[in-house]
């Protein structure tokens, strides 16, 4: 269950960011830094929880 949530989270966050950009009349190219931050944050979170799963196994 947790692993499914971890892979859905970046998709949901990117969709929310995309919606924000469209609401404020920005292009995806103008918001690419935000997408990069979202992906980097989620890679960190997924890596942390994966590490915790392996440590506590």
N, C-alpha and C positions, 0 to 999 in steps of 0.2 A: 504494500500500500504506500509506504513512504517513498519508495523509489519511483513509483508512478507520479506522485505529487512533485518530486524533485525534477522530473522531466517536463511536467506540465507548467510548472511555475515560470520558466523563462518565456514560454510561448504566451502565457497570459500577460506577463509584464510587458512584452514587446507589443502585444495587441493594444494594451492600455496606452503605451507610449505613442503608437501609431494614431490612436484616436485623439490623443492630446495634440499631436502635431496637426492633424486635419482640422480640429476645432479652432486652432489659432493660426490657420493658413500658412503653415510651414511645410516645406517639402521634406521627403525622406532624406534627401542629401543633406539638408540643413540639420536634421536630427540624428545623423549617423553617430555622433559622439555619444548621444544618449543610448543608442542601441549597443554600442561598445561597452558602456558602463554596465548596462543590464546584463550582457553576456558575461563580462568579467566577474560581476558580483555573483551570478548564478554558478559559474565554474568554481568559484571559491566555496560557496555553500555546498555544492554537490561534492566537491573534493573533501571538505571537512566531514560531512556526514558519512561518506564512503570510508574515510580513514577511521572514524569512530566505530563503524560497523565491524571493520576488520580488527581493530584493537580489542573490542569487547567480545569478539566471537569466541 
